[in-house]
Amino acid sequence: MKTYLKPLSFLYDRIVGIKNSLYDRGVIGTYKPDVKVISIGNLTVGGTGKTPITDFCLKSLVADGKKVAVVSRSYRADASASTRVDVTHPHAARYYGDEPVLLAQANPNVNVFVGDSKWQTAEYATTHPNHQPIDVIVVDDGFQHRKLHRDLNIVILDATEPWSNYSVVPEGRARESWDGLQRADVILFTKCNLADEANLKQVKEHLPSNKEVLYFGYEIVDLNNGVDVVPTGTLNGKKIFLVSAIARPDVFEKMMRAYGEISKKSLHYRDHHQYTNEDAQNIWTEFEKSGCDYLVTTSKDAVKLRRLLPEPSKLWSTNLQVTEFGTKGRLHEIIGQLFS
């Protein structure tokens, strides 16, 4: 924790607090579409494992026969005006953003929309005459986007995040103060199988007493190279070169360490980094120099990086399985209550 940044954190927190107060008192209005809206967001700046939970919720809604759309921001991507993600676009991840493309690929029955403004993108998704009917919008990373009304506020906390990191940025990693959790309808802890029990206990002690809390774990079940799928057991005794552009590469490395020996030369880039041809050539060179058996990345990175490599099939991406701890199906039940 960078205590010398405390004055800046105090100022940032005050600004965010004023904005939230204006929304709470109705001074600033919200846009309410004619469909149900579920927000899935974070308290911190990223790396909580939000995308697997979003995918989990999408599959649950589709299985219940709902017509689902995702609204996301085209973060560090070329698209600015609201548009629907087309996974056949030759540079889809660069144009729409890595996470929206990943969600669209994994959920072909869901329309994914991106744009600069989530509420305007939600309006575009629900009112454009050429769009398919929608029952529910899932807002990716929507907790702080107060302009868009939501019927269910799901907030994700990373069980591996130290309590000290919940100071407001730039001193810590929180986008707003801990009191913001009062707006949540349900709180989800992710990566519980990777967490330090003492730290998780400390964080839980600060939770609002009136909120339902659910617990999830993540496990890498297999790898794919765009053509073949292999079990993680294939990595036993092998040397692994990791490359990623995610907020918490340390957690990714910890998960992979259970399956093989991780190269100290592994490469990590800034979260949501848009890989260039030069990056890809450097990654390929370093991988070959390392003598490793496998080049492994996250599924989010694979949608951007694979096409740039000289031998795309040599890049393996991880497939995560989401596991519910405690009452199985409770999140599905909570979401279903919106439509009862």
Secondary structure, DSSP 8 states (H G I E B T S, - for coil): --GGGHHHHHHHHHHHHHHHHHHHTTSS--B--SSEEEEEEESBSS-S-HHHHHHHHHHHHHHTT--EEEEEE-TTSS--S-EE--TTSTTHHHHH-HHHHHHHHH-TTSEEEEES-HHHHHHHHHH-TTS---SEEEEET-TT-TTB--SEEEEEEETTS-GGGGSBTTTSSBSS-GGGGGG-SEEEEE-GGGS-HHHHHHHHTTS-TTSEEEEEEEEEEEEE-SS-EEEGGGGTT-EEEEEE-SS-HHHHHHHHTTTSEE-TT-EE--TT----HHHHHHHHHHHHHHT-SEEEE-HHHHHHHGGGSSSGGGEEEEEEEEEEESSTTHHHHHHHGGG-
